[in-house]
């Protein structure tokens, strides 16, 4: 026996011996340490939900991201309020009122802006269309002048009916045909009927006056960009701000009943929503997890007292690990909290190994103390080597740029040492004090003797079968999907995700844009020209985008329209709101003028006019409340439209100096840096489209950031971190194993099944269509740790002459250890959170392959034990 192996055997045995001599003292010391750790953990507990801290700030793309955030801090931690109205007027009115309300809430928001609206764009908006668009729009305004005049002077149901009377007079005089007024007549008739029937329809004057020939759209969607006050100490950092938006919307009656839908998305609501989903059925998942583990522990030991002892050691070790982890890294992150399942899974393995071997030894020796000493003597070296290998394996993540997994490696690695100490001190003490009954069953699996013989006689066949399976898995690797888009880990039916998905289909509002940082405006202009020529780019927005071309021609058209419409849109006298009697009288006057028109036009050309006559008749006979509702339905959007028209006709020349300071600050920093926003061409939801988009922009300039950059670059960073850590772990664990085992052959026997199980797990992912993602990739460190431990047990037992491994207590311990870990953490599959569910799925699949490799492949690989040694395992 080598000196290293002898040391690994004697030290654990000594710890067990000491704890057995003074079990009460051991228990008291463990209790004091646990309570002290609990106090430290309670005092220092902190979990950051800031996902930006999961990857090192020193990698190239994070450096560019920080440069952009430093220059434009208003772009970080944002909440996007998406307002959809049934009409353009409802959307604009809702956005105006809601943005005003949110701007006044300084406790919840640091900054509120309207990227697609506000006074500046409302006044200068016409200039951003083509000259033809401006000509078409101003002509439509001028053509509507006869109708606009009465409406501006009397923005009410009375004014609407007066305008109808004016149009009907024109028909009666032969100046206007019925076909010419079909559109407004039909729209008003439909709206009146809908209101009278209680449908609460939305009426749009903008759509009524739109000729459809211009290129200027009438948006029914408006956006508000909010930078909320965040609380990163809370699980949902933006919950208070989201509540503020909802409360403001409710107070302003911005809801479906009033023709408006207000939704939230953006990085803050998406993160909060993900954490809410994680909590959604966490209680049920936790109950299943604990229940599955307790049941498996009982099946492994057939003793409630042994189960209690194992759980006591695990709980104490977990508390101590949490305290040590907080002292080591300062706070937990969204990845490092996974030390809990890692610790429990591997801690359960150590406990099962000791208790199952204790049962086996107790069957021969009725003295529980002696049985524990023998178990410690037999398992001390394998357990210590397994813990050391796992510690080194987790330590391999330290040099990587994936800070989330690095901190997990630190905490979980230290946790393995704590788990080993707890199982070599507290667990034996608890067993002695609880005095479990003698086992009444076979500790091993004698019924598996035929399989032992089969693995020995058909050894080559078994090995070749696994070799073929591994070859197929390796060949299939190019088709295994690695999807590191964090958005794909979220529930697609969650509100913020549905809103985001909706936005990505809008080419002008997609969040999948790339921000480019230029050193000065001149460089920004040159970069914009290069980027515009890329086939992967739809268009580029910069500060220069807000200084339109051909302003003189457009302003001339606007000024002509303003001269003609000034008094029309801004009359000297505006009539006060009408009484119900005045509205009834106006309706009757319109009916009287409409009657001769219908008599003179009995054919189908007057169908719309006849419908209007019926609508006016029902309106005249309706209750005052219903007439008031119709008045409100028509007057509210009329006020919005007239206000927008007045502003649009006040357009002035736009220069760099006349742009609003807030707008300039969104595109140029105080020290002269300029920002470009680049939009992708094609389906912005497609990973391949985004990858080509990002690669194309990166070839023009490396100074890029944004969601497509973070998504693609983070994927590369994480993938490289796992490859890097995998290579380091393989080298370090191999060196440690060789240092102890002093045999290249035994090292190979230990690691070959681990590598095999990893490839078989990846092959299974391909078969079931499960991509590897940010969440489930964390299953692989657990797979590595458990796999190394299992195979160390078998190899070290084989090296000292153990035979018939499947019939041994070791096989029982390994099987139930895998089942305890697999069933407990496979229960994560039940989570409503897609990322967590995929982690549970991969954990279950990987542990099944680990168990198969340990119980089938490993015995066949090992073959007959060394000559002259025939001890039982």
CORKA-V863790 format. One record per helix or strand. SS is the DSSP state (@ for helix, = for strand). FROM is the first residue (numbers start at 0). LEN is the number of residues. If there is no record, write none. Layout:
# CORKA-V863790
ss: [SS/SS]
from: [FROM/FROM]
len: [LEN/LEN]
This chain:
# CORKA-V863790
ss: [@/@/=/@/@/@/=/@/=/@/@/@/@/@/@/=/@/@/=/@/@/@/=/@/@/@/@/@/@/=/@/@/=/@/=/@/@/@/@/@/@/=/=/@/=/@/@/=/@/@/@/@]
from: [2/22/46/50/59/72/78/87/108/118/130/144/156/178/204/220/238/255/259/266/281/303/331/335/367/402/425/445/458/481/485/494/512/520/536/542/550/579/603/623/660/667/673/686/703/706/743/771/775/804/808/833]
len: [19/22/1/4/12/3/7/16/5/10/13/9/16/18/5/8/13/3/6/14/20/26/1/29/28/22/9/12/21/1/4/10/6/12/5/4/19/21/18/25/7/1/7/14/2/35/25/1/24/3/22/29]
